[in-house]
Amino acid sequence: MVVKPKIIAGPCSAETREQILKTASQLSSDRIDFFRAGIWKPRTRPGAFEGIGHEGLNWMTEVKEKFNLKICTEVASPEHVEAVLKKGFDMVWIGARSTANPFTVQEISEALKGVTIPVMIKNPTNPDLKLWIGALERMMNGGIEDLSAIHRGFSVYEKNLYRNNPNWQIALDLKKELPNIPLLCDPSHISGRRHLIHNISQKAMDLDYDGLMIETHFDPNQALTDKKQQLTPDELFELLSSLKLRSRKEFMDEQLLDFRMNLSEIDSDIIALLKKRMDISEQIGSYKKELNMVIFQKSIWEKAFKENVQNALDVELSEEFASQLFKLIHQESIVKQSKIFLKPDEED
């Protein structure tokens, strides 16, 4: 049997009453389970928009009344919890920065005692499975029964394809440790760019996730926060329609799933390393141009090629595979450097 995933959608931040109501009106559908918006926004650096604050709570309750949508937001303190409970919010989540601080999680857990609304816990910013499990356990110990986890990726110093490294294995390990806790994916924060959201969402469905939280704004280009990773409502519905949902029996072989997951992680690492290599190749191209050197230096290439093929043979990769791989890499490097040579020199 195919199980419909839980869908949480809405803007990254509550910005204006018009923005909230217009987005909600376009999302008003039986395909959306909860309408989300950030009221208080913890920002990495000061000076950026940090949320509208308490005023936005009224806009959210208006959404609930006008469009019959359940509403949810992030809470980061007992004061936030008290405010949203007074306004009748249907669900809350604890953000990645809060999850990373056990003191904060404990304070929120105590503020939520006796509450029956669902609570979701995002993974901490750093890739620490025990910290994520600990936050969930604090909520369970506090009496929260309707509890879910949200996988939003992990911060890394060296950025690659994604805004936050998905590190899927940690999320799968969480499912193994706490199999009764539903796991949702936040492809918006993993991707950081809207054109990547579909692939991440599909991957989450392929890995038997229970739902998606996707940032959605009626006009993302005008958003005050995270404009590059928000979809329009039409784009969201198009994405949801295109997802392939699998039956539970397709997920029975956990060993095979682990193998595939490991391959996926390694593939992501390969792509990140190739990007890093091409960046260095471009730097070399700029240096060659500055010194009026030729792009292709045969003796250096032949020496490196021979060494790389031999290294591949030493770990039992075929000569044909290694030869084709390094020729393709070299070809792409030549293309990158050629583009640099074709650029007009900057005038002093």
Secondary structure in CASP SS format (residue, H / E / C, confidence):
PFRMAT SS
TARGET T0000
AUTHOR 0000-0000-0000
METHOD secondary structure of the structure
MODEL  1
M C 1.00
V E 1.00
V C 1.00
K C 1.00
P C 1.00
K E 1.00
I E 1.00
I E 1.00
A E 1.00
G E 1.00
P C 1.00
C C 1.00
S E 1.00
A C 1.00
E C 1.00
T C 1.00
R H 1.00
E H 1.00
Q H 1.00
I H 1.00
L H 1.00
K H 1.00
T H 1.00
A H 1.00
S H 1.00
Q H 1.00
L H 1.00
S C 1.00
S C 1.00
D C 1.00
R C 1.00
I C 1.00
D C 1.00
F E 1.00
F E 1.00
R E 1.00
A C 1.00
G E 1.00
I C 1.00
W C 1.00
K C 1.00
P C 1.00
R C 1.00
T C 1.00
R C 1.00
P C 1.00
G C 1.00
A C 1.00
F C 1.00
E C 1.00
G C 1.00
I C 1.00
G C 1.00
H C 1.00
E H 1.00
G H 1.00
L H 1.00
N H 1.00
W H 1.00
M H 1.00
T H 1.00
E H 1.00
V H 1.00
K H 1.00
E H 1.00
K H 1.00
F H 1.00
N C 1.00
L C 1.00
K C 1.00
I E 1.00
C E 1.00
T E 1.00
E E 1.00
V C 1.00
A C 1.00
S C 1.00
P H 1.00
E H 1.00
H H 1.00
V H 1.00
E H 1.00
A H 1.00
V H 1.00
L H 1.00
K H 1.00
K C 1.00
G C 1.00
F C 1.00
D C 1.00
M E 1.00
V E 1.00
W E 1.00
I E 1.00
G C 1.00
A H 1.00
R H 1.00
S H 1.00
T H 1.00
A C 1.00
N C 1.00
P H 1.00
F H 1.00
T H 1.00
V H 1.00
Q H 1.00
E H 1.00
I H 1.00
S H 1.00
E H 1.00
A H 1.00
L C 1.00
K C 1.00
G C 1.00
V C 1.00
T C 1.00
I C 1.00
P C 1.00
V E 1.00
M E 1.00
I E 1.00
K E 1.00
N C 1.00
P C 1.00
T C 1.00
N C 1.00
P C 1.00
D C 1.00
L H 1.00
K H 1.00
L H 1.00
W H 1.00
I H 1.00
G H 1.00
A H 1.00
L H 1.00
E H 1.00
R H 1.00
M H 1.00
M H 1.00
N H 1.00
G C 1.00
G C 1.00
I C 1.00
E C 1.00
D C 1.00
L E 1.00
S E 1.00
A E 1.00
I E 1.00
H E 1.00
R C 1.00
G C 1.00
F E 1.00
S C 1.00
V C 1.00
Y C 1.00
E C 1.00
K C 1.00
N C 1.00
L C 1.00
Y C 1.00
R C 1.00
N C 1.00
N E 1.00
P C 1.00
N C 1.00
W H 1.00
Q H 1.00
I H 1.00
A H 1.00
L H 1.00
D H 1.00
L H 1.00
K H 1.00
K H 1.00
E H 1.00
L C 1.00
P C 1.00
N C 1.00
I C 1.00
P C 1.00
L E 1.00
L E 1.00
C E 1.00
D C 1.00
P H 1.00
S H 1.00
H H 1.00
I H 1.00
S H 1.00
G C 1.00
R C 1.00
R H 1.00
H H 1.00
L H 1.00
I H 1.00
H H 1.00
N H 1.00
I H 1.00
S H 1.00
Q H 1.00
K H 1.00
A H 1.00
M H 1.00
D H 1.00
L C 1.00
D C 1.00
Y C 1.00
D C 1.00
G E 1.00
L E 1.00
M E 1.00
I E 1.00
E E 1.00
T E 1.00
H C 1.00
F C 1.00
D C 1.00
P H 1.00
N H 1.00
Q H 1.00
A C 1.00
L C 1.00
T C 1.00
D C 1.00
K H 1.00
K H 1.00
Q H 1.00
Q C 1.00
L E 1.00
T C 1.00
P H 1.00
D H 1.00
E H 1.00
L H 1.00
F H 1.00
E H 1.00
L H 1.00
L H 1.00
S H 1.00
S H 1.00
L C 1.00
K C 1.00
L C 1.00
R C 1.00
S E 1.00
R H 1.00
K H 1.00
E H 1.00
F H 1.00
M C 1.00
D C 1.00
E H 1.00
Q H 1.00
L H 1.00
L H 1.00
D H 1.00
F H 1.00
R H 1.00
M H 1.00
N H 1.00
L H 1.00
S H 1.00
E H 1.00
I H 1.00
D H 1.00
S H 1.00
D H 1.00
I H 1.00
I H 1.00
A H 1.00
L H 1.00
L H 1.00
K H 1.00
K H 1.00
R H 1.00
M H 1.00
D H 1.00
I H 1.00
S H 1.00
E H 1.00
Q H 1.00
I H 1.00
G H 1.00
S H 1.00
Y H 1.00
K H 1.00
K H 1.00
E H 1.00
L C 1.00
N C 1.00
M C 1.00
V C 1.00
I C 1.00
F C 1.00
Q C 1.00
K H 1.00
S H 1.00
I H 1.00
W H 1.00
E H 1.00
K H 1.00
A H 1.00
F H 1.00
K H 1.00
E H 1.00
N H 1.00
V H 1.00
Q H 1.00
N H 1.00
A H 1.00
L H 1.00
D H 1.00
V C 1.00
E C 1.00
L C 1.00
S C 1.00
E H 1.00
E H 1.00
F H 1.00
A H 1.00
S H 1.00
Q H 1.00
L H 1.00
F H 1.00
K H 1.00
L H 1.00
I H 1.00
H H 1.00
Q H 1.00
E H 1.00
S H 1.00
I H 1.00
V H 1.00
K H 1.00
Q H 1.00
S H 1.00
K H 1.00
I H 1.00
F H 1.00
L H 1.00
K C 1.00
P C 1.00
D C 1.00
E C 1.00
E C 1.00
D C 1.00
END
